[in-house]
Amino acid sequence: MLFRIPERWMHWVRCLLTFAWLVIIASLLYDPLTHVQTKLNQTSPPVQLANSCIHVQGKCFSGRSYSLGTTLMWGVIIPASIFVLLVFGHELWRRICPLSFLSQIPRGLGWQRQSQWKRSKTGKQHYKLAKVNSKSWLGKNYAYLQFGLLFIGLCGRILFFDADRLVLALWLLLTIAFAITIGYLYSGKTWCNYFCPMAPVEKIYSQPSGLFSSKAHMSQSMCRIVLPEGKEQSACVACQNFCIDIDAERAYWEDLKKPQEAFVRYGYGGLVIGFFVYYYLYAGNWEYYFSGAWIRQSHQMATILSPGLYLFGHQINLPKLITVPMILGGFTAIAYILGRFAEKQAKVYSRRHNLYLSSDIIRHRIFTIYTFGIFNFFFIFAGRPLILLLPLWMQYIYNSLLLLLSTLWFYKTLPRSPHLYFHESNTKPFSS
């Protein structure tokens, strides 16, 4: 079980992955080598796709050399993170995530903000680590904030840093600085639980559990430290009620009824679909996306005020700066409306056929179907410009593996219910 891997080992894994991530960011700022290897006049396989004319809004696209840093970020790192979440669950992701690791630097150095409070009996002043109040605006609406940051990030990717490595590096460095700042202002995994735009994605793909996650009722990826004698000790400061790091499935059932859960999960599906469909609506064909031409746009910033749609052979004179959030927002809204409509129809069907399904079960099953569908839709596109460079038989294996693993996850997840979860919790010790 992944939660049993010693924290000392995981610490070195985090260090290694964080170092690799920082090297990639550094390569975005200064990389004198890889852009030479990817010039369009070379004959290496990644470039052969670029030698033919790729039409963008009716004109032949002229790309330039590009850095492998952006290719690794969009073609490897992002797809790999989604794969890890569905297959291995949040408990692995939370223990290896470089950004989560960097956000804990203030805790490791002992530089964290403390709040002052007074004991009512003694009147003495005391200090404790600051935490987000669950009754505050942030405590109630953090899911909307995280989704909003995710929305901004995806819009920003299309508009500013799909191909512009300097802007991408600046975006990543600002995100790191923001995460470290939150780590100073608040204790625990406040960055992960309340601010990180990846958090909604984590919950969607890894709750109630990943395919190979540890069983429920375990302290899966709970904050922990290693004592000098080598023993592990909990470092939990209760920064969030029903924490996903302690018991992901319990957190899932507790949050299931909240309106923000429906918005985030249904809206995310529309956001992903809208994101990839936009490449077609912008260029007028799918070749633009699947060839990877978009990553060779060295003039990306110069296109934000140019026409952002190309439909039926004609440019639509709306700037890209407007059409990107409009399309992504529209797909998000439509997906949310369809999800809520599906819930209502399922409830009507349940009553009509005397199935006696609770609202929790109905919502859970629709969530499961949604997640299965959006996972497979995502991997039709994610990393595909690189996958298409592989031999055809390797592409078949890759596609079959994704479908097999997601189907096994679906088979495991669909029958889950609150009753089954709490029955298991009453028959098994929490720490077993």
N, C-alpha and C positions, 0 to 999 in steps of 0.2 A: 504494500500500500504506500502511496506516495507520501502520505503524511508522516510515515515512519522513517523517511530518509533523514539522517541526522542533520541538524541545523548547521553544523560546522561544514558539512559537505555542500549544502545549499548556499552557504555564504560564498564559497569560492566559485560556485557556478554563477551566482549573481555578479560577482566581481568580473568574471571572464566575459559574460554577456554584456555587462555595462561598458567594459573596456572596448569590446568590439563595436558596440553602438556608437561610442564616442569617436572611434577611429573612422567610422562611416561618416559621421557629422563633420569631422575634420577634413575628410576627403571632399566634402561638398565645398568647403572653403578654399582648399588648395589641393589640386590633383593634377600634376603635370604629366601623368602617364596614361591613365585610362582613356582620356579623350582622344589621344593620339591613336590608340588601338581601335577606336570606334568611328574613325572618319569614314564618310560615306563612299570613298573611292577604294576602300579595302574590300576583300572578297571573303571575309570571315562570315560564318552562317548568320549571326545577328544582323549583318548589314545587307545580305542578299535580298531580304525583304524590302529594304529601303531603295534598291536600285530601280525598281519599277515606279511608274507614276502613281501616286496615291492622291486621289481627288479630295480636296477639302473645299466645300462650297463651290464646286464646279471648276476649281483651279488646281493645277498640279502642285502638290506640296513640295517645298524645297526645305529639307531639314539639314541640320549641321551635325558635327560631332557632338557627343554628349558624354556626361560623366556616368560611370557605373554606380555611383552612390545613389542616384535617384532610381536607377533600375533595381538595385537591391532593395531599396525602401519599399517601392510599390509592387515589385514583382515577386519578392521573397519574404520579407519581414512581415508585412501586413497579412498576406495569405497564411503564413505559418502561424501567426498568432491566433487567427480564427480557427485553424485546424486544431491547435493545442487546446483551445477552450472547449470545443465540442467533444473532442476525443478524451482528453485527460482532465478536463474540468478546471475550475478556477484555482483549485488548491495547488496545482503545479504553476499556473500562470502567476498567481500572486507571490509565489516564492522565488520566481526568476525574473519578474518584470524589472527592467533597468530603471524605469521612471519611479516605480514604487521604492526601489532601493535608494535612489538619489534623494527622494523626499524624506528619507529617514536619516540623512546626514546630520541635521540639527539634534536629533535625539541621540545619535551616537556620540556627538561632541558635547552633549549636555547643555546645548544652547536652545532652550525652548521657553516661550512666554509662559508666565505663571499668573494666575488670577488670585486676587486677595479676597479672603472671606473671614468672618468673625464668628467664633463659637458663641452661641447664645447663652450658654451657662457660665463660661469663664470670661467671656469678653475679650479673649486674646485673639490677636491677628494671626492668621495662618495663610499659607500659600499652597496652591495646587496647580497642576498643569491645566492649561486652558482647554476646554472642550466645546464643541458645538452644542448649543442648547436645542434639545429635540423639539421644543415648543417655539423656537425662533423661526423667522421666515426661511432661513437656509435649512433648518432641520425639517421643515414641512415640504419644501419645494426643491430640494437638491436634485431630484430626478429630472425636473424640467430644466434646471440649470445645466446639468451634464449633457442632456440631449441637445440643448441650445448650443453648447460649445462644440459638440460633435457636428451639428449642422453647419456651424460657422467654419469648422475645419474642412469639411468636404467641399463647401462652396469655395473656400480659400484655395484648396488644392486645384480645382478646375481653373480658377481665375489667376492664381499667383504662383503656385509652387509645384505644379505637376512636373515641370521641366526645369524651372529656374532653380538651380542648386543653391545659389546664394540666399535667395528668399526662403527656401526650404530649411537651410541651415539656421537662419535667423529665427524662423518659426519654432524649430526644435529647441534651440538654445533658450528662447523666451519661455517655452513650456517647461523646460528644466528649471529655470530660475523661479518660475511661478510655483512649481511643485516644492522646491526647497523652501520658499517663503511660507507656504502653507504648513510645511513641516515644522517651521519655527513658531508660527502663530498658534497652531493647534497640536494637541498630542495624538498619539495613536496613528492609525491609517486614515486620517481625516482627508488627505489628498485623494486616496483611492476611493473612499466611501462617499465623499460629498462634492468633489470637484472634477475628478478625472473624466474626460470625455469618452474614455474607453470603458468606463464602468458599466454603462447600459449595455454595451456589446458583450461584456463579460457575463452579465446576468442573463441575457437572452440565450447565449449558447451554452452556458455551464449550469443553469438551474432548470430543474431541481438538482441535476447532477450531470457530469460528463459521462461519456461511455465507460471509461475505465477509472472513474473517480472512486475514492474510498467510500465505504458505506456511510449512510447518514448516521446521525447521533455521535459523530466523532469530532474532535477538535481538529479540523482538517488543516487549515493553513493559518491557525491562530498565531498572533505575534508571540515570538519567543526569543529568549536570549540564551547564550551559552555561558555558564558560570565558570570561574577559573579552574575548578576541578573537572570540567568537561561535561557536567550535567546540564540538561536543558531546563529552563524555567519560563513559565508564562510571563509575558510582558504586556498582557492585555490591560488597557486602561478604560475599557467600556466606552469607546468613542462613539459606538452606535448600538442601539438595541437590536436584538436578533441579527447579529453580525454574520455575514456570509462566510467569513473566515473560520467561524466556530462550527456552524452547522448550516450549510448552504440550503438544504432542503427545508429546514424549519423557517429560515428567512424567506424562502420562496412562498410557502403557504401563508405566512403571516402577512406578507405584502400583496398577496394575490388580489384581494378585494379593493385595493387602493386604485383610484381612478388614474393616477400617474402611471401605474403598471400597464394598463391598457394603452395609454397614449404612447409610451415609450416602445412597447413591443410591436404594436401595429404600425406606429409611425416609422419605426426603424426599417421595417420591410419596404415601405414606400420610399424611404430615403435611399436605400440601396438600389432599388429598381430605377428610381429617377436619376441617380448618379450615373449609372452605366448607360441608360437610354439617352442621356443628354449628349454623349459623344456622337451618337447617331443623328440626333436632332441638330447638332452643330455642324457636322461635316456633310451630312446627307448620305452617308453610307457607313457600314460596319468596318470596312477595310481600314479606315482611319484609326479605330481603336485596336483591332486585332493585329495590325502591323507594328504597333508600338510607335507610330509616327508622333503621337502626342507628347512623348517623352523627349523628342528632338526639337521641340519648339523653343529655340533659344530666344525668340522674341515674344514670349508669352505675355509679359506685362503690357506690351504694345497692343494686344488684341482685346483688352477688356472693354474698350469703347467701340469696337467694331461689331457688325451684326452678329448676334448670338444664336440665330436659328437659320436653318436652310431647309425649307420644306417644298416639295414638289418642284424642285429645280429653281427655286427663287429664294433670295435672301430676304429675311424678315428684319426690317430696320429697327430692331430693338437692341440696344447694346448688351454685350455679354454680361456686363456688370449687373444688369437687371434680369436677364433671362435665366441665369444660373440659379439664383435663389428662388425665382418664380417657378421654374420647373421642379426643382427639388422640393420646395415647399408644397407645390400642388400635388405631387405624388405622395408626399407624407400625409397630407390631409385626406386624400382619396383612400389611401390604405387604412388610415384610422377609421374613417367612416365605414368602409367595407368590413373591417374587423368587428366594430360594434354592431353592425347590421347582422353579421354572421352569428354573433352571440344571441341576439334577439330571436332570430329564426331558429336557432338550436333550442332555445328555451320553449318556443312555441311547439316545435316538433316533439320535445320531451314530454310536454304536458299532453299533447294530442295522442301520443302513443303510450302513455302511462309508464314512462321509463324512470320517472322519479329521480332524475339527475339534478344534483345541486348546482347552484351557480358557480361554485368553485370548480367542480368537475368539468362543467361545460367550458368555462374559460381556460382551464388547464389544457383540455384537449385541443381547443382551437389554437392556443399558444404553441402547443407541440407541433401541430400541422404547419403553422406559420413558420416556426423555426426550421423545421425540416425543409420546407420549400425554399426559404430565403438562403439557407446554407448552400443548397445545390445551385440555386441561381447565382449566388455570389461567385462560386468556383467555375461557373461557365466563363466568367470574365476575369476574375482575379488571377494575376500571373499568367494569363493565357498567351500574351505575346511571347513569353519565354517558353511555355509548354509547347507551342506550335513549332518550335525549333527542334524538338526531339523527334526521333523516329516514330512512325505511326504506331508501332506495337507498344512503345513506352507510353504514348498518349492514352491508348486503350487501358493499359494497366492503371495508370494514374486516375482516369475517370472512373473505372470500375471500383477502385479502392475507396474513393470518396463516396460513391453511391452505396457501397457495402457498409462502410462505417456509419454513415448517416442513417441508413436503414436500421442497423442494429441499435443505434441511439434511439431512434423513433420507437422501435419495438420495446426497448427498456423503459422509456419515459412515459408513453401513452397510458399504461395501466396504473400509474402512480395516483395516489389520492391522499387527502389529509387523514382519512380513517386508517389507511394502511401505514402511513408514516407514524402516527401516534400509537398504533398498535405495536409496531416494532420498537418504539421508544419505551413502551411499558414492559416489554418482554426481554429487552437486552440492556445491560448496563451501558451507560453513556460512554464509558471509556474502553469498552471491550473492542 
